[in-house]
């Protein structure tokens, strides 16, 4: 009997450590997304390179989280609810690592775009889109820490807004390409950036759905709200 509280305490302490790593990782990813968008708008190659270099730290934390979670599963024999928590943490870490990759991709394309003429005000639009998905990530992680299924559902519903922003930008880029073929190369890079940001929104939504699963024991039954009308046109699945 005396051992059970001790084991529970050790597990809770280990889990708190992993969750702290998740929040650190989330902060790095959020900063990377905003910095990449700013580098694009300001045509700042130094800031873009900073984002690219910072991705290594994100990858390292994700690897550590996965290793720590594997150790928890092997050594602590978690109960059903604790097992659900550990599996959720592993999925969140994987989603954040992917978002970090998207931010790095943004930074890489930003460097290329500094050598090209700007395409209308699209860089500013992308910055606003980046801010939107960054806030979605922040709220999804806050919902995880607070075990707030209501906030998680709000994040889930906001994915439609990101899709609509993406659709609008896609149409704008098409217009610029048709009006002046010299815009085509830059517009294609901008489109891939927009698609990467839209994917970050998808991952933030996925994190929110994991929070709902953690709190309620099941994923949302209704289909995820989507408003991305472009995949059928582009075949994009980045």
N, C-alpha and C positions, 0 to 999 in steps of 0.2 A: 504493500500500500504506500509506503513512504517513497518508493521510487517513482510512482506515476506523476506526482506534481513536479518532481525534478526533471523528468523526461519532457513533460509538457513545457516547462520553463525553458529548457534548452532549445526545444523546437521553436517556441515563440521568439526567442532571441535570435536564432538563426534566420527565421523568416523575416524578422524586422530588418536584419542586415541586408537581406536580398531585396526587400522592398525599398530600402534606402538607395541601393544601387539603381533600381528601376527609376526612381525619381531623379537621381543624378543624370542618368542616361537620357531621360525625357527632357531635362533642361538643356542638355547639350544638343539634342536633336532640334528642339524648338529654336535655339539660337542659330543653329546651322541653316535652318530654313529661312529665317529672317535675314541673316547675313548674306546668303546666296542671292536672295531677291534684291537686297540693297546693292550688292556688287553689280548685278545686272543693270539696275536703274542708274547707278552712279558711274558705271563703266570702270569699276575699281578692280583691277586685276590682282592687286595685293590682297584685298579682302576675299576675293574668290579663291585664291591660293590658300588662305587661312582656313576656309571651309573645307577644302580638299584635304588638307593636312589633319584637320580635327576629326575626320571620319575614323581614323585609326583608334582614337580613344573610345569612340562609340562602339566599334567592333570589339575592342578589348573588354569593355564592360559587359557586352552581350555574352561573350564567351565565358566570362566569369560567372554571370548569373546562371547560365545553363549548367555549368559545372557544379555550382553550389546547390542548385535545385536537384541535380542528379544525386548529389551526396545526401541531401535531405531525404529523398525517396529511398535511398539504399540503407541509411542508418537509423532513421527516425520512425519508420513504419507509421506514417501519418494516418489519422482517421479519415473517413470519407470526405468530410468537409475540408479538412486540412489538405487532403490530396487535391481537391478541386482548386484550392487556393494556389498550390504549387504549380499545377498544370496551367492555370491562368497566368501566373507570373511568367512562365516559360513562353507562352504565346505572346504576351505583351512585349517581352524583351525582343522576340523575333520580329514583331511588327515595327518596333522602334528602330531596330537595326536596319530594316528595309527603308524606313523613312530617312535615315541617315544617308543611305545610298542614293536616294532620290535627291537629297540636298547636295551631295557631292556631284551628281550629274548636272544639276542646275549650275553649280559653280564652273564646271568644265565648259559648258555651253556659253556661260557668261563671258569667259575669256575669249572664246571664238567670236562672239558677237561684238566685242570691243573693236574688232577690226572691220566692222561693217556699219553702214549707215543705220541709224535708228528707224524703226518702223512705227510711225505714228506715236501714240502714247501708250503703246502696249506694255512697255516695261513698268510703268506706273500701275497699270491694271494687274499685272502679274504680282507686283508687290502687295497690292490689296488682297489678292487671292491667297498669297503666302501668309498674310496676317490672319486670314480667316481659318486656314487649315491649322496654323500654329495654335490658335485659340481652341480649336476643336481638340487638338492633342492635349493641351493643358487641362481642359475641362474633363476629358476622358480619364486622365491620370488622377485628377482631383476626385472624380467620381469613384475611381478604384480605391483610393486611400480612405475615403469617407464611406465606402460601400453604399453609394447613393445611386440607386437604379433610376430614379427620376431624372437626375442630371445626365446619366448615361443615355437615357432615351432622348433627351433634348439634343445631345450631340448627334445621335443617330439620325434625327430628323433634319439636322442642319446639313447633312451630306447633299441633300437636294439643292441647297443654295450654292454649294461649290460646283455641282454639275451645271447649274444654270450660268454661273460665271464662266465656266469653261466653254459652254456652248456659245455664249456671246463673243468670247475672245476668238474662238474658232472661226465664227462668221466674219469677224473683223479682219483676221489674218487672210482669209480667202479673198476678201474685197481688196486688200492691199496687193495681193499677188496678181489679181486680175487687172488692177489699175496700172501696175508697173511690174513687169517681169523681173526687174532688177531686185525686187523685194523677195523673190521666191526663196532663196537660200536662207536669208535671215529669218523669214517668216516660218520656215520649216523648223529651224532651231527653236524659235519661240513657241511653236506648237508643241514640240517635245517637252519643253519646260512646263508649259501649261498642263500637259498630260501627266507629267510627273507630280505636279502639285495636286491634281485631281486624284491621283493614286494615294498621295499622303492623306487626303480626306477620306478615302476608302479605308485606309489602315486605322485612322483615328476612329472611324465608325466601327471597325472590327474590334478595337480595344473596348469601346463602349459596350458592344454586344457581349464581350467576355465579362464585363462588370455585371451586366444583367444576368448572365449565366451564373456568376459567382454568388450573387445575392439571392436569386430566385430558384436556382438549380436547373434551369433550362434556358435555351436561347429563345429570343423573340420568335413567335410563331408567324407573324405577318412578314411579308417580304420587305427587304430593305428599300426605303424610298430612293428612287433613282430618277435622274432627269438628264443623263448623258445621252444625247441623241447622235453622237458622232461616230461611235465605234462601228456602226453598220456602214458608214461612209468610208472610214479610214482603215478598218481592220486592225486598229491599234489595240494592243494589249501589252503595254510596257511594264 
